[in-house]
Structures are given as C-alpha cells and as structure tokens.
C-alpha cells in the first residue's frame, strides 16, 4: 500500500512537472514574440502630453515635405488648385522678400522690375497659353501693383484665351489708375497707351461675344 502511494505521488509529480514545463515554454515563446515586436511598437507609440481645447492646434512637428507633397500631387490633378497655389505662393514669397527693413528703395525697385520681367517672359514665351498659368500671372500682377507687364501681352492673352479677358480688362483698369493725366508728361503717354489697349481689348471681347 505504501508502495502504491509512492508510485501515485511520483506520477502526480511528473504530470505537474510536464504542465509547468509546458506553461514555461509557452510563456517563453510569448516573451520572445513580445520582445521582437516591442521596439517597433514603442517607436510608433503616441503619448499625450496635454489635453487640448476645441480649436487649439496640437504641439506636433510636421515636416514641410509632408505638406508640400500632397499639395503638389493635388495641383497636378486639379487646375483650379494649381492656379490658386501658384499665385498664392508667388505673392507670399514676394511679400516676405519685399521688406522695407531689409531693402532700400533702389533694391525694392530693382526687385519689382526683375519680377515684372519674369512675368513678362512667361507671357511672351508661352505657346499654348495654358489658361491656369495665364490666369495666375494676371492675378499676381493684379495683387501686386508694383509688377507691371506690357498691356499688349495682356491683350494677346485675351485674344487667344477668351476666359482671361475679364481679368485682363480689370488689370488694365487698375494700371490706369496709377498714372496721372498731366498734359505733356511721360506718364500721360503711358496713360494714353494703356487706354488704347483697354479700348481695343474691350472691342475684341465684344466682337467675340457677338460671333460666338
């Protein structure tokens, strides 16, 4: 009887040992999996440092490329977005650079003349008169009065791209307000030159409206 008790106890110890060994192996395997996955999980973990009220922006750092990339892809697919982005970026960069605390009057004039030449070059060099690009250039000239282009270029864009006629006429009207009408002055000749271009552009628009 005593021998049977020892045998049963021994068998019980073996069974318990096997269960403990099995549990230990399972736990060891889980720990190995956890340790292999944990570094990547920790690196992607987001910790809340503070709770924000509605309307507040979180204290996070966003790379410029993370903003520019999607906007650039969107501009390639939507012409209206392209037009708005191009003119807005140009005007913002111009305003940030054209600073009275950095530039003197001569530097400001040189900078404005340089930008005017670039816009004029775009207008003269284009062969397809891509409407969004032309519209952006006219909008830039309208928003920045210091940038001036030849009214003949504006009239040319109106003849080829009828969708830009209204913006072209508005731009010429704005330029006309910048020139005083003193008799015999050089600015008066500019005024007459721009007036003729405005009248001709308006007549072209009327002709297109009548025959379309």
Buried (B, 14 or more C-beta within 10 A) or exposed (E): EEEEEEEEEEEEEEEEEEEEEEEEEEEEEEEEEEEEEEEEEEEEEEEEEEEEEEEEEEEEEEEEEEEEEEEEEEBEEEBEBBBBBBBBEBBEEBEEEBEEEEBEEEEBEEBBEEBBEBBBEBBEEBEEBBBBBBBBBBBBBBBBEBBBBBBBBBBBBBBEBBEBBEBBBEBBEEBBEEBEEEEEEEEBEBBEBBBEBBEBBBEBBEEEEEEE
